[in-house]
Each structure stands twice: as C-alpha cells, then as structure tokens.
Amino acid sequence: MKNKRRLGFTTSFPVEVAFAAGLEPIDLNNIFLEGDSALHIRKAELKGFPRTICSWIKGNYAAALAADLDEVVGVVQGDCSNGASLTAMLADSGLPVWHFSYPQERTYIALDAEIRKLEDHWEVSRDKVLKVKMRLDQIRQKLVQLDEWTWQERLVSGKENHLWLVNSSDFKGDPDRFEQELDTFMRDAAQRDPIPTKLRCAYLGVPPIYRDIYDRVQEQGADVLFNEVQRQFAMPALLTDIVDQYLAYTYPYSVSERLADILPQLEKRRIDAVLSYTQSFCHLQIDNILLKKHINLPFLTLEGDQPEDLDSRTLLRLESFFEVHG
Ligand code: SF4
C-alpha cells in the first residue's frame, strides 16, 4: 500500500509546494530513463505519438501511465514546446492534471501568482512552503559543495555530478533518504585523490539520453566539470524567497538567460571545451545556434535520439574532437 499520494511532473517546478502538501513528487524524466525506456517509447508510439517527436516526451507519457500516480503537474509554458500536448494526452488517459507555467514575462508578480495557484490547489500556506524550502536548501547547500568538488578539488567525476544534480529535481521523492545517501557519498569522496583531467569540459543542454556519454568522455582523458541544466535543477543560488529562486532558474527562459549563467561559469571553472547536447526533434536545437555563436571555445554539438549507448558515428566525432583539442 502507498504511504503518500504520488505526484508525477514533466519538468522541474516548485517542488517545495508538493512536499509541503505531503505528496511524493516524481520527476517523470528520471523514472523514464531508469525504467525500460525503449519499451516506454514503443508504447507511446503505439498510442500514436509520431516518430518525429522527442523521445523524452514519449517516454514521459508512458512512464506516467505505468507509475501508479495520483496526479500529474504538467509544465505547459517556459520549458518545452511539447509540454501542453503531452499534458493533454495524460489528462485524456484519465490522470488528474494540474498545469504550471513559467510566465513568459519572467516577473516576480506573474511567477508568484503561479506558485500561489499551486498552493491553493493543495491548500498549503506560503509559510509551510518556505519551511520546506529551508529544509531542501540544506541539501542543496551540500550539492553546491559537491559541484565545487567536481571542478575545484576534482574529488567528484562529471558523471557523479550529473547523477546527483539531475536527481535533485525531485530528491528521489524522499529528501531525508536522499540526504543520507548524499552524506555517505560525500564522506567517501572526501577520502579520494583528485581525479586527473587533461581536458576540462562543459556539458550544456538537457540531460543526455545517451547512457554512456560521461564514461566515453572520461576514457578520452577528459571530464565534465560543468553540467549546465543539471546544476540548474539543484537551484544553486540558494535564495531565501521561493519566487526569487524560481526566477533565477534559467532553464525555462530564453537562451540569453542561459548564456548569462553559462559564460561566467565557463570562465570560473577554466573550461577548455564545450559539449553541447541536443535532443532530436527538440526546439532547443535552435538555441544551440546561439550558444555556439556566443561561446568562444572549442564547441562540439552532439545529437541524441534514443536511450542507448553512443552510436559509432557520434563516438567517432567525440574521439576526433578530443584528438584535436586534447
Ligand atoms: S528534449 Fe526538448 S522537446 Fe524533448 S522534452 Fe526536453 S525540451 Fe521538450
């Protein structure tokens, strides 16, 4: 029997409100990739999702139906151009759906109103939400340290950094357990020797659908010292006010906001080269044109489609890139 009502969500949203309401939030992206992801995609295609729609959308749809959820929050503005249609399909499949938007104008008043709608929906007060936020920020503070250990002390690999930060979108549904596991990991990491790295790379874009990309990068003697979007999931600014926190979260806004975060991080972390990941059939491929234009470093664009290991062509491109710039 379930202890808590399970809430799926399509991308990061103010998860503090869900925890304050006593729900167990579940990032559909994470359960899609951790489960039988190829099967999820096949099931969505059998439902009629076209081949030319991003695999994350298809995977999120089928993962949501398989996850025994009580409700779904669909982020329908500011994140993904397919979010509204995905949410409509989930609603049509019988799941209760609540819509959340990152307002286009990116103002305090507009975002505050969206968060208040969530609070009203689950009947929780802002005070209670802020208490939860303070608790989550204690864990986020540790993730900020883990991130520093990735690019400064080099005690944490790019892959480990990716996994911890990507899972901070929902704290695996249980912040206390997540923190215990994080503490154990960091105690072990503190005993390590620094990881030697010939080429300091940044990884930009949505988390990879490729399963082995971080391993393949490390095999080349390089590593990822900056995971852009995953770091955003961890809300590293640690701002006191919840509205300010989600205004500072760059991912739902334009490429200019992302660049304002990325450029100083590339400099601070002394990044040598950029791996920019794009997902097949994703509108963010257009943003990648501007990332490439405004980042003055060796820049390799990778495109993934299915949840699988790197295909031989992409691996060859990666190896050639490291041969030239390593
Ligand atoms: S990869 Fe792009 S198209 Fe796919 S879910 Fe994410 S934002 Fe949407």
Residues whose N, C-alpha, C, O or C-beta is under 5 A from the ligand:
A	BS01	SF4	C54 W56 I57 D79 C80 S81 V206 Q279 F281 C282 H283
